[in-house]
């Protein structure tokens, strides 16, 4: 695929000297007015490069540092392209499609685009994201129509599958934001289906902070000879002897550090860092949703963090809860957001001072997106990543990817918070259980790390790691036992009866006690039934009426089978008698006529013959006589 190249470098400058009003082709006056009302006069480098290209009907693939103003770089061209079409469009005629990987990012794009799209008369814009009842969206589209769709690929694909009323034949422009993430997080099938229904004669723009890793996927998005826009920042060299400027993939105002410490000390270093920066606004990233749930439960119970505003956000929350959490943290002047990578891309949260990566991301590309939540649009910001001693090679790996890091020394005066965490777990069963779940989820996620040659899960110090989590006991994990991972450094809480640890929530504890009683009753019933069954098998005594009935039927069936076998045997003896093979005396002896002699049966056995045996013998004789008369 042939690609043109357009580069723009910003040497520690967030804005260029280019005014929006100076761009060519010229931007319409209503859009310029909307820009002025939003406080935008000068273009950022990515805006100065991408807007003229898209407005000139060229496809673009934009690779720019996060926080560089990419949203306006495609919103303004979308509006300008639609202004050149015949307006107003039909109610169900879709003219533009903007797709992003997450609900939060789609909502942010929608809010940024509304003032500009409102300058288009008769154009209806609709936000389509998951977490809402699709029937509401279908009804709204059917009644009101939609001309510009902004949303996630899954929801847009679902709408296109269900509604044939939408007409995409006149679509003018397609925008894929965070394109590399769209292509690698399982949306290939939906994107392929969406793009196959769009006209080939359209404009397409792909925007991301890590576009280079997804260049081979551009053909899938249908770009034709796209212009590649790569916006780099320049950083001062860290070495005194090296005076050349170096390019970076992170914002120029961002300072990134790394802190190396043992696994059992990480939680204490994190708490110490947060306590010393209470007046700051920070985002702390964890590997899994379970880890976010656990630490958001632990932090409020640590004495040095009392009074600190804590908000949690991850992908397993309901949509309305996620939106509320994000809105609350955005409005704060200072506070902490505990989250997963669901809040790593594209979100514009004002005033973030620190980005803390307690767990390095599985995908190294996400590192850049995480730290990009601060130092946006030329502002200053800081970031720190916690690393274990065996993960030190990650620092050089990031430097090779043009992400410079500086070392931060551990805090010697950091208090050990592990005893406090374990004390909390002893008082609240919810803390104990969520700690175990978080620990297991982290180890499993660590196994799936993209940089497995650096993050080797078989080298994990499981014992120290569990101690850092404040666990009371080690969970039973098959992989840990199978590969004999190190359990050194862990001290189990032997003075605790784990069954007696209660939930702090009284309603939940009451429910647990009820389930325990039901379980104990069930176990007692099973033991009683097993005992009765064992006793009946050993003594022949039947435990209940149903057992006696069943045994009687079995006994009668066995007796009937035995009688049939005796009749068959006597019939064969009768045939031998008729053929002359045996005489009548032998016949009578064999079928039981007459008492057997002393030679035939020992004296002891004759004495022991009971009434039941004699009755059975008489019945046998009676059957033989009948058989003899019959034949």
Backbone torsions as a table, in degrees:
resi	resn	phi	psi	omega
1	UNK	NA	119.2	-179.9
2	UNK	-73.2	138.6	-178.2
3	UNK	-138.8	131.9	171.7
4	UNK	-84.1	162.1	-176.5
5	UNK	-128.3	128.1	174.7
6	UNK	-127.4	114.7	-177.5
7	UNK	-108.4	143.8	174.5
8	UNK	-138.9	128.3	-178.6
9	UNK	-114.8	136.9	179.3
10	UNK	-117.9	107.6	-177.5
11	UNK	-84.2	91.2	-179.7
12	UNK	56.0	30.0	178.0
13	UNK	-125.7	130.2	178.1
14	UNK	-84.5	-27.9	-177.1
15	UNK	-121.1	151.5	173.9
16	UNK	-93.3	179.7	176.2
17	UNK	-91.2	6.9	-178.0
18	UNK	-86.6	125.2	175.5
19	UNK	-81.9	150.0	175.6
20	UNK	-59.5	-34.2	-178.6
21	UNK	-70.5	-13.0	-179.5
22	UNK	-95.7	-5.2	-177.8
23	UNK	-69.1	148.4	176.1
24	UNK	-124.2	133.6	-3.5
25	UNK	-60.2	151.0	-173.4
26	UNK	-67.5	142.5	178.8
27	UNK	-83.7	141.8	-177.6
28	UNK	-65.2	154.8	-175.6
29	UNK	-63.1	-41.4	178.2
30	UNK	-59.3	-37.6	179.5
31	UNK	-70.9	-40.5	176.8
32	UNK	-61.4	-38.2	178.1
33	UNK	-64.6	-40.7	177.2
34	UNK	-64.1	-36.9	176.9
35	UNK	-65.5	-43.3	179.9
36	UNK	-64.4	-39.3	178.7
37	UNK	-65.6	-30.3	177.8
38	UNK	-84.1	-1.8	179.1
39	UNK	85.1	20.9	-178.8
40	UNK	-106.7	114.1	176.4
41	UNK	-117.2	-47.7	-179.5
42	UNK	-98.5	147.5	-179.2
43	UNK	-83.4	148.4	165.3
44	UNK	-79.6	166.1	-179.9
45	UNK	-56.4	-41.2	-178.3
46	UNK	-69.3	-34.8	177.9
47	UNK	-69.2	-42.1	179.9
48	UNK	-63.8	-29.4	-178.3
49	UNK	-88.7	-40.0	-170.4
50	UNK	-86.1	-37.9	-175.3
51	UNK	-60.4	-49.0	179.0
52	UNK	-61.4	-35.5	-178.7
53	UNK	-67.5	-48.3	179.6
54	UNK	-65.4	-38.9	178.8
55	UNK	-67.7	-19.5	177.0
56	UNK	-92.7	16.7	176.6
57	UNK	63.0	41.5	174.4
58	UNK	-111.7	145.4	172.6
59	UNK	-77.6	142.7	-178.2
60	UNK	-132.5	147.6	170.7
61	UNK	-123.7	109.2	-169.6
62	UNK	-105.0	126.1	175.7
63	UNK	-119.6	104.8	-176.3
64	UNK	-140.2	151.1	179.6
65	UNK	-58.4	145.2	179.6
66	UNK	-63.3	144.6	-177.2
67	UNK	82.3	15.1	-176.4
68	UNK	-97.1	5.4	177.0
69	UNK	91.2	33.8	-176.9
70	UNK	-68.8	-30.1	-176.6
71	UNK	-61.0	-49.0	177.2
72	UNK	-65.6	-26.3	-178.9
73	UNK	-65.8	-20.8	174.6
74	UNK	-113.9	-22.5	179.1
75	UNK	-67.6	-45.4	-179.6
76	UNK	-61.3	-48.1	177.7
77	UNK	-61.9	-36.2	178.0
78	UNK	-58.7	-46.7	-179.8
79	UNK	-64.3	-42.4	-179.2
80	UNK	-65.3	-38.5	179.0
81	UNK	-66.2	-41.9	-179.4
82	UNK	-69.5	-27.0	178.4
83	UNK	-64.8	-24.6	-177.7
84	UNK	-85.6	-5.2	177.4
85	UNK	-89.0	171.7	178.9
86	UNK	-76.5	111.7	180.0
87	UNK	-109.2	151.9	-4.9
88	UNK	-78.3	150.5	179.2
89	UNK	-79.5	170.5	174.2
90	UNK	-66.7	157.0	-170.4
91	UNK	-62.0	-32.1	-177.1
92	UNK	-111.8	22.6	178.2
93	UNK	-96.0	113.2	-177.5
94	UNK	-87.0	122.4	-176.7
95	UNK	-105.0	-26.6	-177.2
96	UNK	-144.0	147.3	-178.5
97	UNK	-136.7	121.7	179.0
98	UNK	-120.2	118.5	-174.0
99	UNK	-119.0	134.5	175.9
100	UNK	-137.4	160.4	-170.3
101	UNK	-76.0	-24.3	-174.7
102	UNK	-124.0	159.1	179.9
103	UNK	-65.3	-43.1	-177.4
104	UNK	-62.4	-42.1	-179.4
105	UNK	-68.8	-40.1	177.5
106	UNK	-61.7	-41.8	178.7
107	UNK	-64.4	-39.1	178.7
108	UNK	-65.1	-44.2	178.5
109	UNK	-60.8	-41.9	-179.7
110	UNK	-59.9	-44.0	-178.9
111	UNK	-68.9	-35.9	177.4
112	UNK	-68.6	-38.6	-173.3
113	UNK	-78.5	-24.5	-173.9
114	UNK	-54.8	-47.2	-179.7
115	UNK	-60.8	-31.6	-178.7
116	UNK	-82.1	-40.6	179.1
117	UNK	-69.1	-23.5	178.6
118	UNK	-67.9	-14.3	177.1
119	UNK	-78.4	-7.1	178.6
120	UNK	-95.0	113.8	-177.8
121	UNK	-67.8	131.8	174.6
122	UNK	76.4	7.7	-179.6
123	UNK	-95.7	124.7	-178.5
124	UNK	-100.8	125.3	179.8
125	UNK	-107.6	138.0	-176.4
126	UNK	-133.3	135.4	175.9
127	UNK	-96.9	126.2	-178.5
128	UNK	-124.2	103.5	178.3
129	UNK	-134.4	161.3	178.8
130	UNK	-70.9	172.3	179.5
131	UNK	91.6	-7.6	178.6
132	UNK	-117.0	156.0	179.9
133	UNK	-65.7	121.4	-176.8
134	UNK	-67.0	-24.5	179.1
135	UNK	-64.8	-32.1	177.2
136	UNK	-66.4	-43.5	178.5
137	UNK	-64.1	-42.1	179.9
138	UNK	-62.0	-43.5	-179.9
139	UNK	-65.4	-40.4	-179.0
140	UNK	-65.5	-42.6	178.7
141	UNK	-63.8	-42.1	-178.0
142	UNK	-64.6	-38.8	-176.1
143	UNK	-84.0	-39.8	-172.4
144	UNK	-106.1	-23.4	-177.4
145	UNK	85.0	174.7	179.5
146	UNK	-159.4	133.0	-180.0
147	UNK	-116.0	-27.8	176.0
148	UNK	-128.0	121.9	180.0
149	UNK	-107.7	128.6	175.9
150	UNK	-124.6	124.5	-177.9
151	UNK	177.5	-169.3	-179.9
152	UNK	-90.6	153.6	-175.5
153	UNK	-63.5	-35.9	-179.4
154	UNK	-63.3	-45.2	-177.8
155	UNK	-70.3	-41.2	179.8
156	UNK	-65.1	-41.3	177.3
157	UNK	-60.3	-43.1	179.6
158	UNK	-62.5	-42.3	179.0
159	UNK	-63.7	-42.9	-179.2
160	UNK	-65.6	-32.8	179.0
161	UNK	-70.0	-36.0	-173.4
162	UNK	-88.7	-27.4	-172.1
163	UNK	-117.6	112.2	175.0
164	UNK	-86.7	-7.5	-176.9
165	UNK	-71.2	-26.0	179.6
166	UNK	-73.0	133.8	-177.2
167	UNK	-110.6	112.4	-179.0
168	UNK	-101.2	5.3	-175.1
169	UNK	-66.1	-25.6	-179.8
170	UNK	-101.4	17.7	-177.7
171	UNK	-61.1	132.2	-176.0
172	UNK	-98.0	-36.8	-172.5
173	UNK	-147.5	138.7	175.6
174	UNK	-121.4	129.3	177.8
175	UNK	-120.2	128.4	173.9
176	UNK	-114.0	107.7	179.1
177	UNK	-92.0	145.6	-171.4
178	UNK	50.9	55.9	-170.6
179	UNK	-60.3	-40.8	-178.2
180	UNK	-64.3	-35.5	178.3
181	UNK	-69.1	-37.5	177.2
182	UNK	-61.2	-35.7	-174.6
183	UNK	-84.2	-16.0	-175.8
184	UNK	-118.7	6.1	-179.9
185	UNK	-111.6	25.4	172.3
186	UNK	93.2	15.1	-179.4
187	UNK	-98.8	8.8	-175.8
188	UNK	-57.7	-45.1	-177.1
189	UNK	-62.9	-46.4	-179.3
190	UNK	-65.4	-42.9	-179.4
191	UNK	-64.2	-41.4	179.1
192	UNK	-61.3	-42.6	179.3
193	UNK	-66.5	-41.6	179.9
194	UNK	-62.9	-49.2	-175.5
195	UNK	-66.0	-32.4	180.0
196	UNK	-65.2	-20.1	-179.3
197	UNK	-94.9	-0.7	-178.0
198	UNK	-98.8	152.2	178.2
199	UNK	-67.9	148.0	179.9
200	UNK	-74.1	-28.9	179.3
201	UNK	-85.0	80.2	-179.7
202	UNK	-147.1	170.2	172.6
203	UNK	-99.9	141.4	-178.9
204	UNK	-131.6	134.7	177.3
205	UNK	-128.8	131.4	176.3
206	UNK	-114.8	127.7	-175.8
207	UNK	-128.2	134.0	177.3
208	UNK	-167.4	162.1	174.8
209	UNK	-89.1	-10.8	179.8
210	UNK	-133.1	52.4	-174.8
211	UNK	-67.9	-29.2	-172.0
212	UNK	-61.6	-31.3	-179.6
213	UNK	-73.7	-13.6	-177.4
214	UNK	-113.0	14.3	-177.1
215	UNK	-60.0	-38.6	-178.6
216	UNK	-66.7	-17.7	-179.7
217	UNK	-91.1	-2.4	-175.3
218	UNK	-62.9	-34.7	-179.9
219	UNK	-59.5	-32.6	179.7
220	UNK	-64.2	-29.6	179.9
221	UNK	-84.3	-4.6	173.9
222	UNK	83.7	25.0	177.8
223	UNK	-75.8	144.0	178.7
224	UNK	-120.2	111.7	-178.9
225	UNK	47.1	58.5	-175.8
226	UNK	-72.7	154.4	173.5
227	UNK	-89.9	126.5	-179.5
228	UNK	-89.3	122.7	178.6
229	UNK	-111.4	114.7	179.6
230	UNK	-119.6	117.4	-178.0
231	UNK	-107.8	118.7	-178.8
232	UNK	-113.4	151.5	171.1
233	UNK	-107.2	161.2	-179.8
234	UNK	-113.4	139.0	179.3
235	UNK	-123.6	151.8	176.7
236	UNK	-71.3	145.2	179.8
237	UNK	-67.7	144.0	178.6
238	UNK	-79.3	-25.5	-179.8
239	UNK	-88.3	134.6	-178.9
240	UNK	-68.5	-31.0	-177.3
241	UNK	-79.5	-11.3	-177.0
242	UNK	-110.4	110.0	-170.6
243	UNK	-99.6	-0.4	-178.2
244	UNK	-77.3	150.2	175.4
245	UNK	-77.9	142.8	179.8
246	UNK	-114.3	143.9	178.4
247	UNK	-82.0	149.4	-178.4
248	UNK	-136.1	152.5	178.0
249	UNK	-98.2	9.8	178.8
250	UNK	-116.6	159.7	-179.9
251	UNK	-57.8	148.9	-175.8
252	UNK	-67.2	-27.4	-178.9
253	UNK	-88.8	10.9	-175.4
254	UNK	-99.8	129.8	176.7
255	UNK	-112.3	120.7	-175.2
256	UNK	-113.6	133.9	178.4
257	UNK	-124.5	163.5	171.7
258	UNK	-132.1	144.2	-179.9
259	UNK	-122.9	122.2	-177.7
260	UNK	-104.1	123.3	179.1
261	UNK	-154.3	162.9	179.6
262	UNK	-68.4	158.2	-175.1
263	UNK	-62.3	-35.5	-178.2
264	UNK	-77.7	-6.9	179.1
265	UNK	-105.7	-9.3	-174.7
266	UNK	-59.8	-46.7	-176.6
267	UNK	-64.6	-37.5	178.8
268	UNK	-67.5	-39.6	177.6
269	UNK	-66.4	-37.8	178.8
270	UNK	-64.9	-48.0	-179.7
271	UNK	-62.0	-40.8	178.4
272	UNK	-62.4	-41.4	-179.8
273	UNK	-64.7	-44.9	-179.5
274	UNK	-65.0	-41.7	-178.6
275	UNK	-62.9	-35.5	-178.9
276	UNK	-80.7	-8.0	179.8
277	UNK	-125.9	36.0	-179.4
278	UNK	-59.2	-30.9	-177.6
279	UNK	-80.1	-4.2	-178.3
280	UNK	-95.9	166.4	174.7
281	UNK	-108.1	118.7	-173.8
282	UNK	-136.9	155.2	175.0
283	UNK	-117.8	128.5	178.5
284	UNK	-111.8	123.4	-177.9
285	UNK	-100.6	134.1	175.4
286	UNK	-119.2	165.8	-174.7
287	UNK	-74.0	-39.1	-172.5
288	UNK	-131.2	164.8	176.5
289	UNK	-64.7	-38.0	179.9
290	UNK	-63.4	-35.6	177.1
291	UNK	-65.5	-40.9	177.5
292	UNK	-61.8	-45.5	179.5
293	UNK	-60.1	-40.8	-176.6
294	UNK	-69.2	-52.7	-175.7
295	UNK	-69.3	-29.3	175.6
296	UNK	-69.2	-21.1	175.2
297	UNK	-86.2	-31.4	-177.2
298	UNK	-79.1	-46.1	-172.9
299	UNK	-52.4	-44.6	-178.7
300	UNK	-64.6	-16.6	-178.8
301	UNK	-94.4	0.6	177.9
302	UNK	-92.8	128.5	-169.5
303	UNK	-59.3	-40.5	-175.4
304	UNK	-73.9	-9.6	179.8
305	UNK	-105.3	9.2	177.9
306	UNK	-60.7	132.8	179.3
307	UNK	88.5	-5.0	178.9
308	UNK	-81.2	132.4	-179.7
309	UNK	-76.5	121.0	-176.9
310	UNK	-121.1	133.3	177.0
311	UNK	-132.1	138.6	179.1
312	UNK	-116.6	148.3	-177.2
313	UNK	-152.7	125.1	173.3
314	UNK	-155.3	171.4	-170.2
315	UNK	-70.8	-15.7	-178.8
316	UNK	-89.0	-2.2	175.6
317	UNK	-75.9	154.3	174.3
318	UNK	-66.7	153.2	-174.5
319	UNK	-58.1	-42.6	-178.1
320	UNK	-66.2	-33.3	178.4
321	UNK	-71.1	-40.3	178.2
322	UNK	-62.5	-45.1	-179.8
323	UNK	-63.2	-40.2	180.0
324	UNK	-66.4	-43.0	-179.5
325	UNK	-62.8	-43.8	-179.5
326	UNK	-65.6	-40.6	179.3
327	UNK	-65.5	-40.3	179.9
328	UNK	-64.5	-45.0	-179.0
329	UNK	-68.8	-37.4	178.9
330	UNK	-60.3	-36.1	-177.1
331	UNK	-78.7	-12.5	-176.5
332	UNK	-76.7	146.7	172.0
333	UNK	-83.1	-33.9	176.7
334	UNK	-147.9	150.2	-178.0
335	UNK	157.5	-179.8	-176.0
336	UNK	-127.0	132.3	172.9
337	UNK	-109.7	118.3	175.7
338	UNK	-97.0	121.5	-171.1
339	UNK	-153.0	171.4	171.8
340	UNK	-103.6	-168.2	-178.4
341	UNK	-71.8	0.6	174.4
342	UNK	-63.0	-22.6	178.5
343	UNK	-109.3	26.4	-175.9
344	UNK	-94.0	-24.6	-169.7
345	UNK	-115.3	129.1	164.8
346	UNK	74.9	-19.4	-175.3
347	UNK	-67.9	132.9	-179.9
348	UNK	-105.0	91.8	179.5
349	UNK	-103.9	114.0	-174.2
350	UNK	-69.9	146.9	169.6
351	UNK	77.1	17.6	179.2
352	UNK	-75.6	123.1	-177.6
353	UNK	-92.8	-39.4	-174.8
354	UNK	-130.7	139.2	169.0
355	UNK	-113.3	118.5	-178.6
356	UNK	-112.4	120.7	177.2
357	UNK	-105.4	90.5	179.8
358	UNK	-65.0	-38.6	173.7
359	UNK	-116.6	122.1	173.7
360	UNK	-58.9	145.1	-175.6
361	UNK	-69.4	153.3	176.5
362	UNK	-60.7	-43.0	-179.7
363	UNK	-98.1	118.1	-178.5
364	UNK	-61.4	-23.7	176.6
365	UNK	-61.8	-31.7	-177.0
366	UNK	-69.7	-22.2	178.1
367	UNK	-53.8	-45.9	-178.2
368	UNK	-64.4	-39.2	-179.5
369	UNK	-69.6	-38.2	178.4
370	UNK	-60.0	-54.7	-176.5
371	UNK	-66.9	-18.2	179.6
372	UNK	-74.2	-0.6	176.2
373	UNK	-76.6	-8.2	175.3
374	UNK	-124.2	173.5	-178.9
375	UNK	54.5	45.7	-177.9
376	UNK	-91.1	142.8	177.0
377	UNK	52.6	47.4	173.0
378	UNK	85.2	-3.0	179.4
379	UNK	-79.2	166.3	179.7
380	UNK	-89.6	149.3	178.6
381	UNK	-163.3	163.7	-178.2
382	UNK	-133.5	155.3	179.1
383	UNK	-145.4	152.0	178.5
384	UNK	-143.9	143.0	177.7
385	UNK	-124.6	134.6	178.0
386	UNK	-90.5	130.3	-179.2
387	UNK	-129.5	146.6	172.1
388	UNK	-82.1	159.9	-178.6
389	UNK	-55.5	-34.2	-177.8
390	UNK	-81.0	-1.0	-179.7
391	UNK	-106.1	14.1	-174.5
392	UNK	-61.5	-29.5	-179.1
393	UNK	-62.9	-16.1	179.7
394	UNK	-63.7	-30.1	-179.2
395	UNK	-64.2	-48.5	179.4
396	UNK	-67.7	-35.3	176.8
397	UNK	-58.5	-44.2	179.9
398	UNK	-69.4	-36.2	178.5
399	UNK	-64.0	-37.0	176.5
400	UNK	-65.3	-23.6	178.0
401	UNK	-95.5	19.7	176.5
402	UNK	64.2	37.8	173.9
403	UNK	-122.4	95.4	-175.7
404	UNK	-76.8	137.2	178.1
405	UNK	-128.1	150.3	175.4
406	UNK	-123.3	145.8	-175.7
407	UNK	-77.1	143.6	175.3
408	UNK	-120.4	132.1	-179.2
409	UNK	-78.0	149.1	-179.5
410	UNK	-69.8	154.8	-178.8
411	UNK	-84.1	116.9	-178.7
412	UNK	-72.6	-22.8	-178.0
413	UNK	-96.8	15.0	179.6
414	UNK	-71.6	127.1	179.5
415	UNK	-74.4	146.8	178.1
416	UNK	-77.9	112.0	-176.6
417	UNK	-94.7	-4.0	-178.0
418	UNK	-59.3	-46.5	177.4
419	UNK	-58.1	-35.9	179.5
420	UNK	-69.2	-38.4	177.6
421	UNK	-65.5	-42.8	-179.2
422	UNK	-67.2	-36.2	176.9
423	UNK	-63.8	-38.2	177.2
424	UNK	-64.6	-40.3	179.7
425	UNK	-65.1	-33.0	178.7
426	UNK	-70.6	-24.3	-178.4
427	UNK	-93.6	-18.3	-176.4
428	UNK	-138.6	115.1	-178.9
429	UNK	-63.5	-29.0	179.8
430	UNK	-62.8	-40.3	177.8
431	UNK	-64.8	-44.1	-179.5
432	UNK	-60.7	-47.5	-176.6
433	UNK	-68.9	-41.7	-179.8
434	UNK	-70.3	-27.9	174.7
435	UNK	-65.5	-44.9	177.5
436	UNK	-61.8	-43.2	-179.2
437	UNK	-65.5	-41.4	179.6
438	UNK	-64.9	-42.9	-179.5
439	UNK	-61.8	-47.8	-179.9
440	UNK	-63.3	-42.1	-179.3
441	UNK	-65.0	-36.2	178.6
442	UNK	-65.5	-46.6	-179.2
443	UNK	-61.4	-41.7	179.2
444	UNK	-65.7	-40.4	178.7
445	UNK	-68.7	-35.7	179.2
446	UNK	-61.3	-34.9	178.8
447	UNK	-64.0	-26.2	-176.1
448	UNK	-96.5	15.1	-177.3
449	UNK	-64.9	136.9	-178.8
450	UNK	-66.5	-31.6	178.0
451	UNK	-96.5	62.0	-174.0
452	UNK	-67.3	-18.9	177.8
453	UNK	-76.8	-16.5	174.2
454	UNK	-101.3	-48.7	180.0
455	UNK	-95.0	81.9	-177.4
456	UNK	-89.5	110.7	-173.0
457	UNK	-67.7	-25.6	178.7
458	UNK	-72.3	-13.0	177.2
459	UNK	-95.3	2.1	-179.2
460	UNK	-64.4	135.9	172.7
461	UNK	-85.4	87.5	-174.0
462	UNK	-58.5	-41.8	-179.1
463	UNK	-61.8	-49.2	179.2
464	UNK	-65.4	-38.9	179.8
465	UNK	-62.3	-44.9	179.0
466	UNK	-64.4	-35.4	178.1
467	UNK	-66.1	-39.9	177.6
468	UNK	-63.8	-29.6	177.0
469	UNK	-78.4	-11.2	-179.8
470	UNK	75.5	29.0	-179.4
471	UNK	-72.3	148.6	176.4
472	UNK	-87.3	-25.4	179.5
473	UNK	-149.6	157.3	177.9
474	UNK	-83.6	133.4	176.5
475	UNK	-70.8	154.6	177.6
476	UNK	-82.8	108.9	-178.3
477	UNK	-122.6	125.3	-175.6
478	UNK	-60.2	-43.2	-176.6
479	UNK	-65.4	-35.1	-179.8
480	UNK	-64.9	-43.9	179.7
481	UNK	-70.9	-41.0	-175.8
482	UNK	-64.3	-39.5	-176.1
483	UNK	-102.5	6.7	175.5
484	UNK	51.5	52.1	178.8
485	UNK	-69.9	154.0	-173.4
486	UNK	-66.6	128.0	176.7
487	UNK	-108.0	9.6	-179.2
488	UNK	-64.0	144.9	176.0
489	UNK	94.5	-4.0	-178.8
490	UNK	-104.5	131.9	177.3
491	UNK	-116.6	106.7	-178.7
492	UNK	-67.7	152.0	179.0
493	UNK	-85.9	87.0	-175.0
494	UNK	-76.7	-14.7	-177.0
495	UNK	-87.9	14.8	-174.6
496	UNK	-122.0	134.0	170.1
497	UNK	-93.4	105.3	-171.5
498	UNK	-63.2	-25.2	179.9
499	UNK	-70.0	-24.8	-176.3
500	UNK	-89.9	-7.7	178.6
501	UNK	-68.3	126.7	-174.2
502	UNK	-103.1	157.2	170.8
503	UNK	-74.4	140.0	176.0
504	UNK	-67.7	-31.1	175.6
505	UNK	-73.1	113.6	-174.7
506	UNK	-63.3	-39.0	179.6
507	UNK	-63.7	-41.1	179.7
508	UNK	-69.3	-37.3	177.5
509	UNK	-66.6	-38.8	177.6
510	UNK	-62.1	-40.3	178.2
511	UNK	-66.2	-39.3	178.9
512	UNK	-64.0	-42.7	179.2
513	UNK	-63.2	-38.0	178.3
514	UNK	-63.8	-42.6	178.6
515	UNK	-65.6	-35.6	177.4
516	UNK	-64.4	-42.4	178.5
517	UNK	-63.8	-41.6	178.2
518	UNK	-63.3	-39.9	-179.9
519	UNK	-67.0	-42.8	179.3
520	UNK	-64.9	-41.1	177.9
521	UNK	-61.8	-41.9	178.3
522	UNK	-64.2	-40.0	179.3
523	UNK	-67.4	-39.8	178.1
524	UNK	-62.8	-41.0	178.7
525	UNK	-63.7	-41.7	178.9
526	UNK	-64.0	-40.5	178.8
527	UNK	-64.6	-41.9	-179.7
528	UNK	-63.7	-44.4	179.0
529	UNK	-64.2	-41.3	179.3
530	UNK	-64.4	-38.1	179.2
531	UNK	-65.5	-45.5	178.7
532	UNK	-62.0	-40.6	179.7
533	UNK	-65.1	-42.8	178.8
534	UNK	-63.6	-41.1	179.7
535	UNK	-65.6	-42.2	-179.7
536	UNK	-66.9	-34.3	179.2
537	UNK	-70.3	-32.1	-175.9
538	UNK	-86.0	-30.1	-175.7
539	UNK	-109.6	-13.4	-177.3
540	UNK	83.0	-3.3	178.7
541	UNK	-80.4	129.3	-176.1
542	UNK	-86.3	137.1	-173.2
543	UNK	-77.7	-29.8	-177.0
544	UNK	-151.8	176.6	-175.8
545	UNK	-63.5	-40.7	-179.0
546	UNK	-62.8	-38.5	179.5
547	UNK	-65.7	-41.4	179.5
548	UNK	-62.6	-43.5	179.2
549	UNK	-62.0	-44.7	-178.8
550	UNK	-63.5	-41.7	-179.1
551	UNK	-66.8	-39.2	177.8
552	UNK	-60.9	-43.4	178.7
553	UNK	-63.2	-41.5	178.6
554	UNK	-63.6	-39.8	-179.7
555	UNK	-64.4	-43.5	179.8
556	UNK	-65.2	-38.7	178.4
557	UNK	-63.4	-40.2	179.0
558	UNK	-65.8	-39.4	179.4
559	UNK	-64.6	-41.4	179.6
560	UNK	-62.7	-41.9	178.5
561	UNK	-64.1	-39.3	179.5
562	UNK	-65.7	-40.9	178.4
563	UNK	-62.2	-41.0	179.8
564	UNK	-64.2	-39.1	178.6
565	UNK	-65.1	-37.9	178.6
566	UNK	-65.5	-39.8	179.0
567	UNK	-63.6	-41.9	179.4
568	UNK	-63.2	-41.9	-179.5
569	UNK	-63.9	-43.5	-178.5
570	UNK	-68.3	-33.4	177.9
571	UNK	-64.1	-39.4	178.1
572	UNK	-66.0	-38.7	177.7
573	UNK	-65.9	-35.8	178.7
574	UNK	-65.3	-37.8	178.4
575	UNK	-66.5	-37.4	176.2
576	UNK	-64.8	-37.0	178.6
577	UNK	-64.6	-42.3	-180.0
578	UNK	-67.1	-33.7	178.7
579	UNK	-77.5	-13.3	-178.9
580	UNK	88.7	11.1	180.0
581	UNK	-70.5	-31.2	176.7
582	UNK	-133.5	154.6	177.4
583	UNK	-89.5	177.9	-174.0
584	UNK	-69.8	-32.3	179.1
585	UNK	-65.7	-45.3	178.0
586	UNK	-63.0	-38.0	179.9
587	UNK	-61.1	-48.5	-178.6
588	UNK	-63.5	-37.1	179.0
589	UNK	-64.3	-41.8	-177.0
590	UNK	-70.3	-34.4	-179.3
591	UNK	-88.4	-4.8	173.0
592	UNK	100.9	11.1	175.9
593	UNK	-70.2	134.0	179.5
594	UNK	79.2	160.2	-179.6
595	UNK	-79.8	138.0	177.4
596	UNK	-67.6	152.5	179.4
597	UNK	-76.3	173.7	179.0
598	UNK	-64.4	-27.3	179.6
599	UNK	-72.9	-27.8	-178.0
600	UNK	-78.4	-32.9	-176.1
601	UNK	-141.1	128.9	179.1
602	UNK	-62.1	153.8	-177.6
603	UNK	-61.2	-39.2	-177.9
604	UNK	-62.9	-37.5	-177.8
605	UNK	-71.9	-33.9	178.9
606	UNK	-66.3	-36.2	179.4
607	UNK	-69.2	-30.9	-175.9
608	UNK	-85.3	-3.8	-179.5
609	UNK	-66.5	122.2	-178.3
610	UNK	-92.5	178.6	-178.1
611	UNK	-62.9	-37.3	-179.0
612	UNK	-63.9	-39.4	179.7
613	UNK	-68.0	-40.8	179.1
614	UNK	-65.2	-38.3	178.6
615	UNK	-64.5	-42.0	179.3
616	UNK	-62.1	-37.8	179.6
617	UNK	-67.3	-40.9	178.2
618	UNK	-63.2	-39.3	178.0
619	UNK	-63.1	-39.2	179.4
620	UNK	-64.4	-41.1	178.5
621	UNK	-64.4	-42.8	-179.5
622	UNK	-59.6	-42.5	177.6
623	UNK	-64.4	-35.6	-179.9
624	UNK	-68.1	-39.4	178.7
625	UNK	-63.0	-43.3	178.7
626	UNK	-61.2	-43.6	179.7
627	UNK	-61.6	-38.4	-178.1
628	UNK	-67.4	-43.1	179.2
629	UNK	-65.0	-36.1	-176.2
630	UNK	-69.0	-32.3	-176.1
631	UNK	-106.5	NA	NA
